[in-house]
Amino acid sequence: MTGRRRGMIIAMDGPAGVGKSTVGGLVAKALGYKFINTGEMYRALTWRALEESVDLDDHGAVVALAKRLAWEFKPVEEGGITLKTFLDGVPVTGQIREERVSVNSSRVAENPGVRKFLSKLQRELGEEGAIVMEGRDITTHVFPDADVKIYLDASPEERATRRHRQLKAAGQDVDRNAILAAILKRDLNDIKREINPLKRASDAMIIDSTRMTMHEVAESILRRVRRGKKDAR
């Protein structure tokens, strides 16, 4: 990293449904940093491509769309920690949760040109530091020289249970076995993806959160961050 930064870059990777967004938000809030879930960028592009009837398998057309859009990342509330994606000035927080986006976003994420373009945006977002960034390839590809690298994991069964509990609390009638099957499929897609697949960075702090609360996970990361700050003095 060159230039003077306002704070550390904390990079976090891990499989779907492991709690990265919850933990990342807690860590960012404790440090007074910004937080971004980079997966939302892929979802935002997927939503816009569907809106414009762009063929998701036409890699060139999807990349061209990504480059044509005006991308912004900012909190939706005053003084907020979490950066949300805006496309052409419009926040897409609700739209990216649509089921049609969920079932198609992996097709967009597998596009090499899209990954190259969005990785560049992610580096620009984090270059000044004071940010917690989570995704699938942040520690290995986007910021391989991040100040702190975290690989957050949990068993597929525990991740399915957490997701089932979350959706039930939101009033949705969902089947836990279907959720588990979807998680296992997503894991396989992430690991086998040819471009920047999900993997553990050799120097990442690995946390298995299967038997931990999200607050306990966040506190273990904060201890690591504080230790790093002390070593840097």
N, C-alpha and C positions, 0 to 999 in steps of 0.2 A: 504493500500500500504506500502510496506517495501522498504528500500533502498533509496538512494538519487536520485531524478529525475531532469531532466534538465528543466522541465517546467510542465505546467498543462496538464491534460487529459481532453479534451472537447469532450463529447459524444453527438451525435445527432441522434434522431430517427424521423420517420414520414412516412406517406404513399408515394406511388409511385407518381412521377411527381410533387412533392411539391417544388423542387429547393434545396434540401439538398446539392447536389454536388457543385452547384454554390455558395451557401452561405458558405459552409464549406471551399471552396477554398479561398474565400474572407477573411474569418476570419483567416485562417492559414497564408495567405500572410501578413496580417496586423501584426500578432504576430511573424512572422518568424518561424512558426511551419511547420510540415509536415501534409499532408491531405491524407486520404484514404477513398474511397468508398468501403465498404466491400461487397456490392452486386456484385462487379466485380469478387470477388473470386468465388462465386457460378457460375457466368457466365463462368469463365475460366474453371472450372471443367466440366461444362456442355458441353462446346465446345470440350474439350479433350475426354470426354466420347463418344460424337458423332463421333469424328474422329476415335476412336478406336472401334466403333460399340459395346460399352458396353451397356447392357440393363439398362436403367435408373430406371426401377422398381426393379432391383436386387440390393437392398440396400447394401449388402455385397460386391458385385463387384465394386460398385461406391466408397465405402469407401476404398477398397483395392487400387483402382486406385489413389485416393487422397493421400494415404500414400506412394505410390510408386514414385510420382512426386517430383521433387526438386522445392520448392516454394521460390521465391524471390520477394521482394517488393521494388522498387526503382524508382526514376524519370527517364523518358525517355529522358529528356534534362538536360544539365548541370545547376546545381543550381536550379532545379525545385522544386516546392512545393508539387505537387501531386505524390503520390507513385502509380505506376502501377504494375500489376501482371505479373511476368515472370514464365513460366513453363519450367523446364529443360533448363534454360538459354535463352528462346525465349520470347520476349514480345508478349502479346496476345491482345493488345489494339483494333486492328481492328477486329479480329476474333470474339470477344465476342459481337459485335454489329450485327452479322448475324441474320436474322429472325429466323432460325431454333434454335438458342440459346435462343432468346427471348421467343419463344413459349414453350420451354422445361425447362427453368431454375427453374421454380417453383417446378417441380418434384424432382430436385436435392436438392433444398432448404428445402424440406419437409423431407428429409432423416435424421433421428436422429443422426446417426453416422457421417454424413457429417457435421452437425451443431456442434457437439461436437469437431470434428477435426479442423474445421475452426475457431471456437471460441477460441481454444487454440492458434492458429497462431495469431489471432487478439490481444489476451492478451499479447503475446510475443512482438508484434509490438509496443504496447502502453505502456509497462511497464516502459520505461525510460521517459515517458512524452513528452511534447512539441509536441503534436499531436492532430489533430481534426479528429475524426473517426465517420463516419455516416453509418447507416444501419437501421435495423428494431428492433433489440434487444440489441443495444449497451448500452443503459441506464439501461435496466432492467436485462440483463443477462451477457453480456461480461464485462462491467465496471459499476456495480451497485454502486461503490464508486468513480466514476469519480468526478473530482473537479467541473466541470460544466456540467449540463445535460440540453439538449434542446429537446423539442418535437415540431417539425415544422409541421404546418398543413395549409390547404387551402381547399376551397370547391372543390368537384370533378369537377364542371363546370369550375371553374377558372383553375384548373390543366389541364383540357382538352384543354382549350383555349390556354394556354401557350405552350403546346406540339404541338398543331396544328400550331401555329405561328412559332415555331421552325422548324418544318418539312417543312413547306411551304417555309421558308427562305432558307432551304437547297435544294430546288428544287423538293421536293417530293409532289406528288398529293395524298393528304390524306383526309379522311372524319372525320370531328370533332365528329360526333355521334359515329362512330366506335371507336375513341380514347376514348371517354367518357365511352363507354361500357367496353372497355378493362381495364380502370382505376378502374371502379366499381368492376369488376371481380377480379382484383389484390387485391384491398382492402379487399374483402371478404376472399380471400385465405390467406392473411397475418394475418387477425384477427382471423380466425378460425383454423389456423395451430396448431396442437397439441403440437409441440415442439417449445418453445420460440416464441409465437405469438407476433404480433405487439400490444403494449399497452403503455399507458402513465405511466411513472414512477411517483410516488406520489410526488417526490421532484424535478421534472423537470420544467424548465421554459417553459411554453407553449406559442407559438407564432402563431397566425393566420395571415398568409401572404397574404390572399385573396386580400386585398386592399393595399399591401405594395410592394415596389420594392425589389429586392434581396439585393441591397446596404443598404436599410433601415433596412432590417432584420439583415444583418451582423452587422450593427452599433449597433443595440439593444443588440445583443449577446456580442459584444466587450465592451459595457458599463457594462454588467453583469460580464464579465471576469475581467475588471479593478477594479470593486467594490470588487470582490473576492480577488484579489491581495492585495488591500488596507486592507481588513479585516484580511488577513493573517500576516500582519506585526506585 
